[in-house]
Amino acid sequence: MLDEPTRGIDINAKNEIYKLILQLAEEGLGIIVVSSELPEILAISDRILVMAEGSITAEFTAGDATEDNILKAAIPKTI
């Protein structure tokens, strides 16, 4: 499990971390990434689960996910 794996890291180091994550996934390792950076999530994820107020509100495949639909799922519904 990686929690905000590239927070505070320069762009070159981010790219190296992304390469490592993708390499490990290609080798069959299951990786859970928690990140508030949507471009990061979209770039390295096969499947995306969105949570709001402690519950899963949406699930997307990499091909179906967009910043817009992730943000909509992350905003809590109000009455």
C-alpha positions in Angstrom: 0.0 0.0 0.0 1.4 3.4 -1.0 -0.1 6.5 0.6 0.6 9.7 -1.4 3.8 8.1 -2.8 5.0 11.2 -4.7 3.9 14.0 -2.4 6.6 16.6 -2.2 8.8 14.9 -4.8 10.2 16.6 -7.9 8.9 15.6 -11.4 11.9 13.4 -12.3 11.7 11.5 -9.0 7.9 11.1 -9.6 8.5 9.6 -13.0 11.0 7.1 -11.5 8.5 6.1 -8.8 5.8 5.6 -11.5 8.1 3.4 -13.5 8.8 1.3 -10.4 5.1 1.0 -9.5 4.2 -0.1 -13.1 7.1 -2.5 -13.2 6.1 -4.2 -9.9 2.4 -4.4 -11.2 3.6 -6.0 -14.4 5.5 -8.6 -12.3 2.2 -9.5 -10.7 2.4 -7.6 -7.4 -0.9 -6.1 -6.2 -0.5 -2.5 -5.3 -2.9 -0.2 -3.6 -2.2 3.5 -4.1 -3.9 6.3 -2.1 -3.5 9.7 -3.7 -5.2 13.0 -3.8 -3.5 13.8 -7.2 -5.9 12.8 -9.9 -3.4 12.8 -12.7 -1.3 10.4 -10.7 -4.2 8.1 -10.1 -5.2 8.2 -13.8 -1.7 7.5 -15.0 -0.9 4.4 -12.9 -4.2 2.7 -12.0 -5.9 -0.2 -13.6 -8.9 0.2 -11.3 -10.0 3.2 -9.3 -12.3 3.1 -6.2 -13.6 6.5 -5.0 -14.5 7.1 -1.4 -16.6 9.8 0.2 -17.5 10.0 3.9 -16.0 6.6 4.6 -17.9 4.7 1.9 -17.0 3.6 -1.7 -19.1 5.7 -4.0 -17.8 4.6 -7.4 -15.6 2.2 -9.2 -13.9 2.8 -12.6 -11.6 0.9 -14.9 -8.7 2.9 -16.2 -10.4 3.3 -19.5 -13.6 4.7 -18.0 -12.1 7.1 -15.4 -11.9 10.8 -16.0 -11.1 13.6 -13.6 -14.7 14.8 -13.9 -16.4 11.5 -13.0 -13.9 10.9 -10.1 -14.6 14.3 -8.7 -18.3 13.9 -8.9 -18.1 10.6 -7.1 -15.9 12.1 -4.4 -18.2 14.9 -3.5 -20.6 13.9 -0.8 -24.3 14.0 -1.7 -26.3 16.5 0.3 -30.1 16.4 1.0 
